[in-house]
Amino acid sequence: MMCVGKVLEVWRYPVSSIGGELMESIETSSNGVVGDREFALFDLETGLPAAPEKAPRWRPALFMACDRIGGGLPRLGFPDGRWMQLDDTRLRVTLEQYFGFQVGVGVYAQSALGDENRFPVVRKRYAPSPLHVLTTASLEKLSQLSSVSDIDRRRFRPSILIESEEQNVFLENSWIGQKLQIGELPCNVVEGTKRCGMTLIAQPGLEEEPEILRNILRHNSRNLGVYCDVKRAGTVSVGDPVYADI
């Protein structure tokens, strides 16, 4: 296998569609990052989970933060600096004031925490792949094709960001169907990551940029990054070497 770079960042997203949590290391299982996307905001009237890429009224979700201390429930952070744990009795009112409509917190059916008894179960909008991998080479290439000089990786919500040896190329395209070794974690690269409107939405420090999605569509068939299946549970840490079977 060839060394293709090293792990620059690792992320998890305890609550779907909310800003991610930058970590020093992540634990993985066959389902992906442990503690990732187990919860979701949802519309109390329709029961449908948040979809910022489709409905503008959900876009304030990307200005919220989320973290998870130890094995406890996640906390939601609001732009005014308030932090509230998911089981805080004041949270529902705070969410309604923030979004302007009634919002609840739900758990996905496959949660391993037993939280189905504490939160309503919501259905996933899509079937996510266990692991989302992105390289700095792809970000550099996209920036080269765009008038947006600094394309922030937060727009793409990766699990693992790899600082790649190669530059200015959609590097992950050559990995599809191959094996990756990320630190101690063996993976199979399954497919490219199809992009949606989430990539263009404004976030803290980032303006709305429709050109980003247009260039991904035009120059890389709507793909940026890859999805991977995890062959064996393990830990991934910042600085871990990455090898590809190419």
Backbone as CSV, one residue per row, in Angstrom:
resi,resn,N_x,N_y,N_z,CA_x,CA_y,CA_z,C_x,C_y,C_z
1,MET,0.844,-1.195,0.000,0.000,0.000,0.000,0.883,1.250,0.000
2,MET,0.370,2.311,-0.577,1.127,3.556,-0.714,0.633,4.587,0.295
3,CYS,1.571,5.269,0.947,1.195,6.347,1.861,0.697,7.540,1.037
4,VAL,-0.526,7.977,1.330,-1.130,9.068,0.563,-1.334,10.327,1.401
5,GLY,-0.987,10.262,2.680,-1.142,11.443,3.521,-1.280,11.075,4.981
6,LYS,-1.821,12.016,5.743,-2.048,11.786,7.173,-3.350,12.455,7.590
7,VAL,-3.877,12.007,8.707,-5.135,12.551,9.209,-4.899,13.963,9.743
8,LEU,-5.594,14.924,9.154,-5.484,16.320,9.590,-6.541,16.660,10.636
9,GLU,-7.765,16.182,10.421,-8.868,16.441,11.349,-9.793,15.235,11.410
10,VAL,-10.446,15.064,12.559,-11.529,14.084,12.684,-12.728,14.788,13.316
11,TRP,-13.919,14.440,12.832,-15.151,15.105,13.239,-16.218,14.079,13.591
12,ARG,-17.114,14.487,14.474,-18.372,13.757,14.626,-19.494,14.780,14.749
13,TYR,-20.700,14.330,14.452,-21.869,15.192,14.385,-22.964,14.548,15.239
14,PRO,-22.947,14.779,16.553,-23.889,14.086,17.437,-25.355,14.289,17.061
15,VAL,-25.685,15.500,16.575,-27.046,15.803,16.144,-27.003,16.147,14.659
16,SER,-27.713,15.399,13.870,-27.710,15.584,12.420,-28.104,17.010,12.047
17,SER,-27.421,17.562,11.042,-27.684,18.897,10.474,-27.233,20.053,11.358
18,ILE,-26.612,19.751,12.512,-26.044,20.781,13.383,-24.539,20.824,13.134
19,GLY,-23.903,21.942,13.456,-22.460,22.031,13.326,-21.747,20.886,14.024
20,GLY,-20.608,20.464,13.461,-19.893,19.299,13.969,-18.991,19.597,15.146
21,GLU,-18.448,18.517,15.689,-17.564,18.573,16.848,-16.177,18.114,16.416
22,LEU,-15.208,19.014,16.457,-13.833,18.700,16.072,-13.161,17.953,17.220
23,MET,-12.609,16.773,16.907,-12.078,15.872,17.928,-10.577,15.671,17.736
24,GLU,-9.925,15.136,18.757,-8.545,14.676,18.623,-8.501,13.250,18.087
25,SER,-9.522,12.462,18.428,-9.626,11.096,17.928,-11.090,10.691,17.930
26,ILE,-11.415,9.684,17.123,-12.768,9.139,17.076,-12.698,7.626,17.169
27,GLU,-13.712,7.048,17.795,-13.869,5.602,17.823,-14.848,5.214,16.722
28,THR,-14.584,4.099,16.073,-15.455,3.664,14.996,-15.934,2.240,15.236
29,SER,-17.082,1.934,14.644,-17.611,0.580,14.596,-18.013,0.309,13.157
30,SER,-18.639,-0.819,12.903,-19.081,-1.115,11.536,-20.144,-0.130,11.066
31,ASN,-20.783,0.568,11.999,-21.800,1.566,11.652,-21.220,2.955,11.423
32,GLY,-19.916,3.116,11.673,-19.291,4.413,11.485,-18.746,4.980,12.778
33,VAL,-18.735,6.299,12.885,-18.172,6.972,14.056,-19.111,6.791,15.246
34,VAL,-18.573,6.321,16.349,-19.374,6.128,17.557,-19.873,7.485,18.059
35,GLY,-21.173,7.573,18.307,-21.761,8.822,18.787,-22.118,9.809,17.699
36,ASP,-22.049,9.382,16.444,-22.282,10.272,15.307,-23.718,10.164,14.812
37,ARG,-24.389,11.301,14.652,-25.712,11.384,14.037,-26.709,10.401,14.659
38,GLU,-26.711,10.333,15.967,-27.695,9.497,16.656,-28.983,10.263,16.949
39,PHE,-28.906,11.586,16.900,-30.055,12.432,17.211,-30.337,13.361,16.037
40,ALA,-31.569,13.897,16.025,-31.962,14.840,14.975,-33.002,15.804,15.516
41,LEU,-32.990,17.018,14.984,-34.102,17.931,15.189,-35.212,17.549,14.224
42,PHE,-36.455,17.765,14.637,-37.561,17.463,13.725,-38.712,18.435,13.956
43,ASP,-39.536,18.559,12.924,-40.718,19.414,12.955,-41.803,18.684,13.754
44,LEU,-42.242,19.283,14.855,-43.234,18.622,15.701,-44.577,18.441,15.002
45,GLU,-44.869,19.278,14.024,-46.154,19.170,13.327,-46.149,18.030,12.320
46,THR,-45.071,17.897,11.557,-45.026,16.885,10.496,-44.284,15.615,10.906
47,GLY,-43.426,15.716,11.915,-42.594,14.584,12.302,-41.365,14.404,11.447
48,LEU,-41.151,15.306,10.481,-40.027,15.165,9.553,-38.762,15.790,10.130
49,PRO,-37.608,15.129,9.940,-36.352,15.664,10.472,-35.877,16.896,9.711
50,ALA,-34.997,17.644,10.343,-34.448,18.866,9.750,-33.790,18.579,8.411
51,ALA,-34.002,19.490,7.449,-33.415,19.350,6.114,-32.979,20.728,5.622
52,PRO,-31.859,21.262,6.137,-31.431,22.615,5.744,-31.174,22.763,4.256
53,GLU,-30.756,21.679,3.590,-30.454,21.761,2.166,-31.708,21.903,1.314
54,LYS,-32.880,21.617,1.892,-34.134,21.677,1.142,-35.051,22.803,1.609
55,ALA,-35.051,23.074,2.895,-35.994,24.038,3.461,-35.245,25.173,4.152
56,PRO,-35.348,26.402,3.628,-34.620,27.523,4.228,-34.913,27.739,5.707
57,ARG,-36.092,27.371,6.164,-36.409,27.613,7.574,-35.544,26.779,8.520
58,TRP,-34.903,25.715,7.987,-34.004,24.898,8.803,-32.561,25.398,8.764
59,ARG,-32.260,26.363,7.940,-30.862,26.769,7.768,-30.214,27.364,9.020
60,PRO,-30.968,27.964,9.935,-30.324,28.402,11.183,-29.667,27.267,11.967
61,ALA,-30.018,26.014,11.657,-29.397,24.877,12.357,-27.887,24.879,12.186
62,LEU,-27.408,25.356,11.032,-25.974,25.338,10.773,-25.221,26.424,11.541
63,PHE,-25.950,27.322,12.189,-25.310,28.310,13.059,-25.305,27.854,14.519
64,MET,-25.819,26.653,14.748,-25.771,26.054,16.075,-24.544,25.158,16.180
65,ALA,-24.113,24.926,17.397,-22.982,24.036,17.662,-23.470,22.842,18.470
66,CYS,-22.629,21.834,18.556,-22.990,20.641,19.309,-21.728,20.015,19.883
67,ASP,-21.816,19.520,21.094,-20.716,18.731,21.632,-21.282,17.636,22.528
68,ARG,-20.397,16.748,22.919,-20.807,15.611,23.736,-19.664,15.315,24.692
69,ILE,-19.883,15.556,25.957,-18.829,15.397,26.951,-18.938,14.013,27.578
70,GLY,-17.875,13.219,27.445,-17.898,11.869,27.980,-18.981,11.041,27.319
71,GLY,-19.684,10.257,28.094,-20.752,9.424,27.548,-22.124,10.014,27.744
72,GLY,-22.189,11.303,28.104,-23.475,11.933,28.351,-24.197,12.315,27.077
73,LEU,-25.370,12.894,27.252,-26.137,13.369,26.112,-25.443,14.563,25.462
74,PRO,-25.650,14.755,24.165,-25.103,15.943,23.508,-25.703,17.229,24.076
75,ARG,-24.947,18.312,23.896,-25.426,19.656,24.203,-25.554,20.427,22.898
76,LEU,-26.545,21.289,22.845,-26.710,22.194,21.713,-26.251,23.584,22.117
77,GLY,-25.466,24.218,21.238,-25.012,25.578,21.468,-25.708,26.533,20.518
78,PHE,-26.176,27.649,21.034,-26.876,28.655,20.238,-25.949,29.845,19.972
79,PRO,-26.227,30.607,18.917,-25.348,31.730,18.576,-25.175,32.759,19.687
80,ASP,-26.138,32.843,20.613,-26.011,33.818,21.702,-25.144,33.315,22.847
81,GLY,-24.561,32.118,22.684,-23.654,31.599,23.696,-24.266,30.606,24.666
82,ARG,-25.571,30.412,24.614,-26.213,29.451,25.509,-25.933,28.013,25.070
83,TRP,-25.758,27.131,26.054,-25.617,25.697,25.810,-26.679,24.971,26.625
84,MET,-27.344,24.008,25.970,-28.401,23.261,26.645,-28.290,21.787,26.279
85,GLN,-28.378,20.933,27.289,-28.351,19.496,27.042,-29.680,19.060,26.433
86,LEU,-29.660,17.959,25.679,-30.850,17.556,24.936,-32.048,17.250,25.819
87,ASP,-31.821,16.867,27.059,-32.951,16.570,27.939,-33.336,17.753,28.825
88,ASP,-32.793,18.927,28.544,-33.154,20.132,29.298,-34.622,20.472,29.016
89,THR,-35.406,20.631,30.049,-36.838,20.887,29.872,-37.118,22.228,29.191
90,ARG,-36.147,23.121,29.187,-36.328,24.432,28.547,-36.002,24.420,27.060
91,LEU,-35.454,23.295,26.580,-34.916,23.276,25.217,-35.996,23.456,24.161
92,ARG,-37.148,22.826,24.340,-38.182,22.915,23.306,-38.613,24.359,23.072
93,VAL,-38.811,25.101,24.142,-39.196,26.513,24.000,-38.080,27.302,23.335
94,THR,-36.841,27.024,23.725,-35.701,27.735,23.141,-35.589,27.453,21.649
95,LEU,-35.791,26.202,21.251,-35.741,25.849,19.830,-36.861,26.534,19.052
96,GLU,-38.059,26.594,19.623,-39.170,27.259,18.945,-38.881,28.744,18.758
97,GLN,-38.320,29.369,19.762,-37.967,30.785,19.640,-36.886,30.993,18.587
98,TYR,-35.966,30.074,18.500,-34.839,30.211,17.571,-35.268,29.987,16.122
99,PHE,-36.066,28.947,15.884,-36.462,28.616,14.509,-37.751,29.306,14.071
100,GLY,-38.608,29.655,15.007,-39.870,30.276,14.649,-40.986,29.286,14.402
101,PHE,-40.778,28.032,14.684,-41.821,27.004,14.619,-41.467,25.916,15.626
102,GLN,-42.392,25.010,15.880,-42.189,24.019,16.929,-41.216,22.925,16.476
103,VAL,-40.163,22.762,17.258,-39.087,21.824,16.933,-38.863,20.892,18.120
104,GLY,-38.713,19.606,17.817,-38.391,18.628,18.844,-37.042,17.995,18.584
105,VAL,-36.576,17.208,19.540,-35.348,16.429,19.404,-35.729,14.961,19.404
106,GLY,-35.283,14.235,18.390,-35.578,12.813,18.288,-34.316,11.991,18.176
107,VAL,-34.492,10.694,18.288,-33.381,9.756,18.175,-33.662,8.839,16.991
108,TYR,-32.613,8.469,16.269,-32.790,7.536,15.169,-32.965,6.127,15.715
109,ALA,-33.709,5.318,15.010,-34.118,4.007,15.518,-32.946,3.106,15.847
110,GLN,-31.807,3.305,15.153,-30.681,2.407,15.370,-29.779,2.855,16.511
111,SER,-30.214,3.838,17.299,-29.396,4.293,18.415,-29.068,3.148,19.355
112,ALA,-27.801,3.082,19.756,-27.351,2.023,20.661,-27.456,2.450,22.117
113,LEU,-28.031,3.599,22.381,-27.999,4.154,23.730,-29.234,3.836,24.554
114,GLY,-30.240,3.233,23.930,-31.482,3.030,24.650,-32.275,4.307,24.821
115,ASP,-31.955,5.329,24.036,-32.627,6.619,24.186,-34.007,6.645,23.546
116,GLU,-34.409,5.519,22.916,-35.737,5.457,22.330,-36.812,5.665,23.394
117,ASN,-36.491,5.364,24.653,-37.450,5.530,25.735,-37.491,6.959,26.262
118,ARG,-36.537,7.783,25.857,-36.450,9.154,26.359,-36.790,10.181,25.289
119,PHE,-36.610,9.808,24.023,-36.850,10.712,22.906,-37.685,9.982,21.856
120,PRO,-38.529,10.704,21.130,-39.265,10.064,20.039,-38.318,9.594,18.943
121,VAL,-38.679,8.492,18.308,-37.871,7.950,17.216,-38.246,8.663,15.921
122,VAL,-37.239,9.126,15.186,-37.463,9.741,13.877,-36.785,8.896,12.807
123,ARG,-37.315,8.985,11.609,-36.788,8.183,10.508,-35.743,8.974,9.736
124,LYS,-34.647,8.309,9.399,-33.590,8.972,8.633,-34.094,9.399,7.260
125,ARG,-33.591,10.524,6.795,-33.944,11.022,5.465,-33.188,10.292,4.368
126,TYR,-32.077,9.673,4.719,-31.248,8.974,3.746,-30.483,7.890,4.494
127,ALA,-29.876,6.978,3.756,-29.088,5.902,4.363,-27.616,6.288,4.297
128,PRO,-27.072,6.808,5.383,-25.689,7.281,5.343,-24.693,6.144,5.305
129,SER,-23.559,6.393,4.660,-22.458,5.438,4.686,-21.717,5.605,6.005
130,PRO,-21.062,4.546,6.494,-20.421,4.628,7.806,-19.398,5.746,7.965
131,LEU,-18.607,6.021,6.913,-17.490,6.946,7.077,-17.371,7.832,5.845
132,HIS,-17.199,9.124,6.079,-17.032,10.077,4.978,-15.618,10.649,5.039
133,VAL,-14.854,10.431,3.979,-13.443,10.827,3.925,-13.253,11.890,2.846
134,LEU,-12.495,12.931,3.180,-12.223,14.040,2.266,-10.749,14.395,2.359
135,THR,-10.166,14.849,1.245,-8.749,15.224,1.242,-8.564,16.721,1.001
136,THR,-7.420,17.220,1.466,-7.067,18.612,1.184,-6.826,18.815,-0.307
137,ALA,-6.412,17.763,-1.016,-6.190,17.877,-2.460,-7.477,18.258,-3.180
138,SER,-8.596,17.642,-2.782,-9.874,17.961,-3.412,-10.316,19.382,-3.090
139,LEU,-10.098,19.810,-1.857,-10.448,21.185,-1.493,-9.613,22.185,-2.284
140,GLU,-8.327,21.886,-2.463,-7.450,22.764,-3.236,-7.880,22.812,-4.702
141,LYS,-8.237,21.662,-5.256,-8.676,21.610,-6.652,-9.959,22.410,-6.839
142,LEU,-10.902,22.239,-5.926,-12.161,22.974,-6.021,-11.924,24.474,-5.887
143,SER,-11.028,24.854,-5.006,-10.698,26.270,-4.838,-10.069,26.838,-6.107
144,GLN,-9.237,26.033,-6.756,-8.578,26.445,-7.996,-9.596,26.711,-9.098
145,LEU,-10.693,25.978,-9.082,-11.724,26.100,-10.110,-12.747,27.189,-9.800
146,SER,-12.617,27.809,-8.641,-13.656,28.689,-8.134,-13.113,30.085,-7.868
147,SER,-14.013,31.043,-7.809,-13.623,32.388,-7.384,-13.599,32.500,-5.865
148,VAL,-14.061,31.445,-5.182,-14.011,31.398,-3.721,-12.630,30.886,-3.342
149,SER,-11.791,31.755,-2.813,-10.374,31.425,-2.644,-10.120,30.395,-1.553
150,ASP,-10.909,30.431,-0.496,-10.675,29.516,0.624,-11.950,28.729,0.879
151,ILE,-11.992,27.492,0.408,-13.193,26.673,0.547,-13.090,25.870,1.837
152,ASP,-13.955,26.192,2.761,-13.876,25.624,4.105,-14.413,24.197,4.124
153,ARG,-13.663,23.314,4.776,-14.057,21.899,4.826,-15.356,21.692,5.588
154,ARG,-15.773,22.650,6.429,-17.018,22.489,7.183,-18.234,22.379,6.275
155,ARG,-18.140,22.932,5.074,-19.268,22.848,4.145,-19.584,21.402,3.770
156,PHE,-18.614,20.502,3.910,-18.756,19.139,3.392,-18.903,18.088,4.484
157,ARG,-18.786,18.475,5.740,-19.091,17.637,6.891,-18.392,16.268,6.841
158,PRO,-17.061,16.258,6.686,-16.357,14.972,6.647,-16.236,14.355,8.034
159,SER,-16.117,13.025,8.061,-15.714,12.345,9.294,-14.210,12.496,9.485
160,ILE,-13.474,12.342,8.378,-12.010,12.389,8.414,-11.517,13.280,7.281
161,LEU,-10.696,14.269,7.622,-10.040,15.109,6.620,-8.581,14.694,6.547
162,ILE,-8.143,14.317,5.349,-6.780,13.839,5.137,-5.942,14.933,4.494
163,GLU,-4.808,15.222,5.104,-3.817,16.096,4.480,-3.023,15.241,3.502
164,SER,-3.270,15.436,2.227,-2.756,14.515,1.214,-1.394,14.936,0.683
165,GLU,-0.647,13.931,0.220,0.654,14.187,-0.396,0.474,14.928,-1.719
166,GLU,-0.492,14.486,-2.518,-0.780,15.159,-3.787,-1.595,16.416,-3.536
167,GLN,-1.545,17.330,-4.492,-2.267,18.584,-4.373,-3.054,18.863,-5.649
168,ASN,-4.100,19.691,-5.479,-4.867,20.208,-6.620,-5.382,19.118,-7.552
169,VAL,-5.978,18.078,-6.977,-6.558,17.004,-7.766,-7.684,16.379,-6.953
170,PHE,-8.709,15.890,-7.635,-9.779,15.164,-6.943,-9.272,13.757,-6.645
171,LEU,-8.423,13.687,-5.644,-7.626,12.498,-5.365,-8.466,11.275,-5.037
172,GLU,-9.542,11.468,-4.290,-10.333,10.330,-3.825,-10.974,9.540,-4.957
173,ASN,-11.144,10.177,-6.119,-11.741,9.455,-7.250,-10.972,8.180,-7.571
174,SER,-9.657,8.228,-7.410,-8.821,7.066,-7.749,-8.866,5.982,-6.678
175,TRP,-9.501,6.266,-5.555,-9.573,5.285,-4.468,-10.831,4.421,-4.518
176,ILE,-11.810,4.813,-5.305,-13.091,4.095,-5.304,-12.879,2.640,-5.727
177,GLY,-13.402,1.743,-4.907,-13.220,0.311,-5.140,-11.951,-0.249,-4.530
178,GLN,-11.157,0.621,-3.890,-9.885,0.195,-3.308,-9.981,0.163,-1.775
179,LYS,-8.877,-0.245,-1.155,-8.796,-0.299,0.303,-7.996,0.887,0.829
180,LEU,-8.420,1.391,1.982,-7.687,2.423,2.708,-7.315,1.884,4.083
181,GLN,-6.157,2.291,4.560,-5.769,2.020,5.942,-5.541,3.373,6.601
182,ILE,-6.439,3.744,7.512,-6.358,5.036,8.187,-5.938,4.772,9.626
183,GLY,-4.659,4.968,9.919,-4.163,4.556,11.226,-4.366,3.068,11.386
184,GLU,-5.072,2.669,12.429,-5.350,1.249,12.660,-6.646,0.788,12.010
185,LEU,-7.311,1.700,11.280,-8.646,1.415,10.757,-8.610,0.983,9.294
186,PRO,-8.978,-0.280,8.977,-9.066,-0.710,7.585,-10.450,-0.390,7.011
187,CYS,-10.484,0.159,5.804,-11.736,0.571,5.173,-11.771,0.122,3.722
188,ASN,-12.972,-0.017,3.194,-13.193,-0.171,1.766,-13.833,1.108,1.241
189,VAL,-13.268,1.672,0.189,-13.838,2.879,-0.412,-14.956,2.446,-1.350
190,VAL,-16.172,2.864,-1.042,-17.354,2.332,-1.717,-17.781,3.184,-2.905
191,GLU,-17.861,4.501,-2.708,-18.379,5.366,-3.769,-18.028,6.812,-3.471
192,GLY,-18.163,7.648,-4.521,-17.993,9.073,-4.329,-19.144,9.659,-3.531
193,THR,-18.888,10.784,-2.880,-19.907,11.449,-2.065,-20.663,12.457,-2.921
194,LYS,-21.922,12.143,-3.224,-22.762,13.055,-3.987,-23.122,14.269,-3.135
195,ARG,-22.981,15.437,-3.728,-23.192,16.669,-2.983,-24.577,17.265,-3.224
196,CYS,-25.044,17.996,-2.205,-26.368,18.605,-2.248,-26.249,20.068,-1.827
197,GLY,-27.384,20.696,-1.608,-27.407,22.111,-1.274,-26.772,22.471,0.048
198,MET,-26.465,21.474,0.891,-25.810,21.763,2.166,-24.471,22.466,1.952
199,THR,-23.809,22.200,0.825,-22.474,22.751,0.587,-22.473,24.264,0.391
200,LEU,-23.585,24.820,-0.026,-23.610,26.253,-0.348,-24.181,27.116,0.771
201,ILE,-24.758,26.507,1.796,-25.462,27.247,2.842,-24.479,28.012,3.731
202,ALA,-24.881,29.209,4.137,-24.067,30.011,5.052,-23.919,29.308,6.399
203,GLN,-22.746,29.487,7.006,-22.423,28.971,8.330,-21.630,30.051,9.063
204,PRO,-21.320,29.857,10.335,-20.525,30.872,11.030,-19.220,31.179,10.296
205,GLY,-19.055,32.422,9.894,-17.860,32.842,9.181,-17.859,32.534,7.700
206,LEU,-18.934,31.920,7.198,-19.015,31.539,5.782,-20.296,32.089,5.178
207,GLU,-20.178,32.741,4.037,-21.349,33.254,3.345,-21.957,32.167,2.463
208,GLU,-23.184,32.398,2.028,-23.799,31.482,1.066,-23.033,31.568,-0.251
209,GLU,-22.683,30.415,-0.822,-21.843,30.373,-2.024,-22.374,29.331,-3.012
210,PRO,-23.379,29.677,-3.833,-23.916,28.719,-4.807,-22.878,28.210,-5.798
211,GLU,-21.835,29.001,-6.043,-20.819,28.604,-7.025,-20.125,27.299,-6.634
212,ILE,-20.019,27.038,-5.342,-19.319,25.833,-4.895,-20.004,24.586,-5.428
213,LEU,-21.305,24.486,-5.249,-22.020,23.305,-5.738,-22.014,23.252,-7.260
214,ARG,-22.137,24.407,-7.912,-22.100,24.417,-9.382,-20.787,23.846,-9.902
215,ASN,-19.677,24.204,-9.274,-18.381,23.706,-9.740,-18.189,22.222,-9.458
216,ILE,-18.739,21.733,-8.361,-18.678,20.291,-8.095,-19.475,19.537,-9.154
217,LEU,-20.634,20.058,-9.507,-21.449,19.442,-10.559,-20.730,19.479,-11.905
218,ARG,-20.151,20.623,-12.219,-19.548,20.833,-13.537,-18.249,20.055,-13.715
219,HIS,-17.443,19.982,-12.667,-16.084,19.461,-12.826,-15.841,18.080,-12.216
220,ASN,-16.773,17.604,-11.379,-16.523,16.292,-10.768,-17.795,15.480,-10.570
221,SER,-18.730,15.645,-11.503,-19.937,14.800,-11.538,-20.688,14.790,-10.213
222,ARG,-20.680,15.946,-9.539,-21.413,16.142,-8.285,-20.736,15.480,-7.082
223,ASN,-19.549,14.921,-7.260,-18.867,14.221,-6.165,-17.768,15.079,-5.542
224,LEU,-17.608,14.948,-4.236,-16.436,15.489,-3.544,-16.232,14.643,-2.289
225,GLY,-15.086,13.957,-2.228,-14.847,13.016,-1.146,-15.408,11.646,-1.478
226,VAL,-15.254,10.722,-0.532,-15.731,9.349,-0.735,-16.380,8.822,0.542
227,TYR,-17.246,7.829,0.329,-17.823,7.071,1.433,-17.073,5.756,1.573
228,CYS,-16.876,5.345,2.822,-16.136,4.114,3.112,-16.926,3.224,4.056
229,ASP,-16.776,1.924,3.870,-17.247,0.941,4.838,-16.100,0.584,5.767
230,VAL,-16.419,0.401,7.023,-15.409,0.061,8.026,-15.318,-1.457,8.144
231,LYS,-14.131,-1.997,7.926,-13.949,-3.446,7.971,-13.791,-3.972,9.393
232,ARG,-13.244,-3.144,10.264,-13.017,-3.565,11.647,-13.004,-2.331,12.535
233,ALA,-13.626,-2.418,13.689,-13.678,-1.278,14.606,-12.276,-0.835,15.002
234,GLY,-12.127,0.455,15.241,-10.818,0.970,15.629,-10.889,2.439,15.984
235,THR,-9.725,3.005,16.256,-9.595,4.418,16.612,-8.831,5.150,15.514
236,VAL,-9.281,6.344,15.192,-8.567,7.212,14.255,-8.214,8.495,14.990
237,SER,-6.947,8.888,14.914,-6.468,10.076,15.618,-5.787,11.032,14.652
238,VAL,-5.804,12.301,15.010,-5.076,13.303,14.233,-3.604,12.897,14.159
239,GLY,-3.041,12.965,12.949,-1.647,12.592,12.734,-1.443,11.178,12.247
240,ASP,-2.484,10.341,12.294,-2.344,8.962,11.817,-1.993,8.942,10.330
241,PRO,-1.098,8.039,9.909,-0.798,7.911,8.487,-1.952,7.251,7.744
242,VAL,-2.060,7.552,6.471,-3.116,6.990,5.627,-2.473,6.313,4.427
243,TYR,-2.880,5.067,4.186,-2.349,4.286,3.074,-3.495,3.864,2.163
244,ALA,-3.228,3.865,0.861,-4.217,3.436,-0.124,-3.657,2.284,-0.935
245,ASP,-4.520,1.347,-1.268,-4.132,0.170,-2.045,-4.264,0.505,-3.525
246,ILE,-3.335,1.338,-4.012,-3.392,1.775,-5.408,-2.048,1.516,-6.078
